[in-house]
Amino acid sequence: MGLFEGFVYGVVGGILSELLGWFRLRQQAPSEFPIWLKSPFYWVLTVLMILAGGALVVIYLRSSIDLKPIVAVNLGASAPLIIGSLVAQAPKSRID
């Protein structure tokens, strides 16, 4: 799989992950939608997280890890969890 193809699969996974969040709102009336749904901040972060799914797959591919398309989609969908766990494991910076 090439880098561009992997990126696209990762983005598809990111979109599917976000789609699940929107799917959970399906039984609410539009007047009851959360206020953050209209926030530009929310939409910018949503797009960035979708792109992060693609970037994560590219990082795996550049690390010589062979991925099948379904695994690339899964990685893209898991990007928020993977990034969250990486950040949680990062050592705290200490400023004296």
C-alpha beads as a LAMMPS data file, in Angstrom:
LAMMPS data file: protein, C-alpha beads

96 atoms
95 bonds

1 atom types
1 bond types

-500.0 500.0 xlo xhi
-500.0 500.0 ylo yhi
-500.0 500.0 zlo zhi

Masses

1 110.0

Atoms # bond

1 1 1 0.000 0.000 0.000
2 1 1 1.342 3.422 -0.928
3 1 1 1.424 6.429 1.383
4 1 1 -1.407 8.253 -0.368
5 1 1 -3.627 5.178 -0.394
6 1 1 -2.880 4.579 3.284
7 1 1 -3.659 8.203 4.086
8 1 1 -7.024 7.895 2.330
9 1 1 -7.878 4.711 4.252
10 1 1 -6.927 6.422 7.502
11 1 1 -9.114 9.410 6.643
12 1 1 -12.007 7.051 5.852
13 1 1 -11.530 5.500 9.292
14 1 1 -11.523 8.943 10.883
15 1 1 -14.727 9.851 9.060
16 1 1 -16.396 6.615 10.169
17 1 1 -15.379 7.311 13.760
18 1 1 -16.884 10.807 13.633
19 1 1 -19.965 9.446 11.881
20 1 1 -20.614 7.246 14.909
21 1 1 -20.762 10.321 17.123
22 1 1 -23.222 11.986 14.777
23 1 1 -25.233 8.745 14.525
24 1 1 -25.798 8.878 18.281
25 1 1 -27.661 12.156 17.782
26 1 1 -30.139 10.661 15.321
27 1 1 -33.048 10.392 17.766
28 1 1 -32.816 13.974 18.943
29 1 1 -34.842 16.769 17.472
30 1 1 -32.654 19.355 15.709
31 1 1 -33.728 21.896 18.341
32 1 1 -32.162 19.623 20.999
33 1 1 -28.787 19.188 19.273
34 1 1 -25.825 20.131 21.454
35 1 1 -24.754 23.744 21.068
36 1 1 -21.162 22.700 20.296
37 1 1 -22.376 21.153 17.047
38 1 1 -22.572 24.662 15.578
39 1 1 -19.179 25.711 16.895
40 1 1 -16.411 26.400 14.347
41 1 1 -13.939 25.170 16.983
42 1 1 -15.662 21.772 17.035
43 1 1 -15.605 21.472 13.243
44 1 1 -11.952 22.503 12.960
45 1 1 -10.975 19.911 15.563
46 1 1 -13.150 17.303 13.854
47 1 1 -11.398 17.863 10.512
48 1 1 -7.975 17.846 12.205
49 1 1 -8.736 14.563 13.973
50 1 1 -9.916 12.990 10.708
51 1 1 -6.675 14.111 9.043
52 1 1 -4.739 12.797 12.050
53 1 1 -6.197 9.360 11.290
54 1 1 -4.668 9.541 7.822
55 1 1 -1.365 10.864 9.180
56 1 1 -1.173 8.053 11.721
57 1 1 -1.493 5.457 8.957
58 1 1 1.251 7.221 6.978
59 1 1 3.516 7.102 10.052
60 1 1 2.910 3.358 10.358
61 1 1 3.653 2.852 6.668
62 1 1 6.824 4.973 6.846
63 1 1 7.892 2.763 9.767
64 1 1 7.898 -0.205 7.366
65 1 1 4.774 -1.709 8.931
66 1 1 2.749 -3.452 6.226
67 1 1 -0.958 -2.689 6.598
68 1 1 -4.013 -4.166 4.975
69 1 1 -6.786 -1.688 4.088
70 1 1 -9.068 -2.781 6.943
71 1 1 -6.248 -2.278 9.453
72 1 1 -5.528 1.184 8.003
73 1 1 -9.215 2.123 8.380
74 1 1 -9.171 0.793 11.947
75 1 1 -6.079 2.867 12.735
76 1 1 -7.730 5.962 11.319
77 1 1 -10.839 5.360 13.405
78 1 1 -8.710 4.750 16.510
79 1 1 -6.612 7.893 16.057
80 1 1 -8.181 9.818 18.985
81 1 1 -7.538 6.909 21.353
82 1 1 -4.003 6.296 20.085
83 1 1 -3.070 9.975 20.244
84 1 1 -4.645 10.257 23.709
85 1 1 -2.613 7.327 25.007
86 1 1 0.607 8.737 23.507
87 1 1 0.016 12.101 25.150
88 1 1 -0.833 10.459 28.481
89 1 1 2.461 8.542 28.416
90 1 1 4.599 11.561 27.563
91 1 1 6.803 12.666 30.447
92 1 1 5.764 15.880 32.135
93 1 1 8.069 18.771 31.393
94 1 1 9.592 20.296 34.462
95 1 1 10.340 23.972 34.540
96 1 1 12.479 25.125 37.439

Bonds

1 1 1 2
2 1 2 3
3 1 3 4
4 1 4 5
5 1 5 6
6 1 6 7
7 1 7 8
8 1 8 9
9 1 9 10
10 1 10 11
11 1 11 12
12 1 12 13
13 1 13 14
14 1 14 15
15 1 15 16
16 1 16 17
17 1 17 18
18 1 18 19
19 1 19 20
20 1 20 21
21 1 21 22
22 1 22 23
23 1 23 24
24 1 24 25
25 1 25 26
26 1 26 27
27 1 27 28
28 1 28 29
29 1 29 30
30 1 30 31
31 1 31 32
32 1 32 33
33 1 33 34
34 1 34 35
35 1 35 36
36 1 36 37
37 1 37 38
38 1 38 39
39 1 39 40
40 1 40 41
41 1 41 42
42 1 42 43
43 1 43 44
44 1 44 45
45 1 45 46
46 1 46 47
47 1 47 48
48 1 48 49
49 1 49 50
50 1 50 51
51 1 51 52
52 1 52 53
53 1 53 54
54 1 54 55
55 1 55 56
56 1 56 57
57 1 57 58
58 1 58 59
59 1 59 60
60 1 60 61
61 1 61 62
62 1 62 63
63 1 63 64
64 1 64 65
65 1 65 66
66 1 66 67
67 1 67 68
68 1 68 69
69 1 69 70
70 1 70 71
71 1 71 72
72 1 72 73
73 1 73 74
74 1 74 75
75 1 75 76
76 1 76 77
77 1 77 78
78 1 78 79
79 1 79 80
80 1 80 81
81 1 81 82
82 1 82 83
83 1 83 84
84 1 84 85
85 1 85 86
86 1 86 87
87 1 87 88
88 1 88 89
89 1 89 90
90 1 90 91
91 1 91 92
92 1 92 93
93 1 93 94
94 1 94 95
95 1 95 96
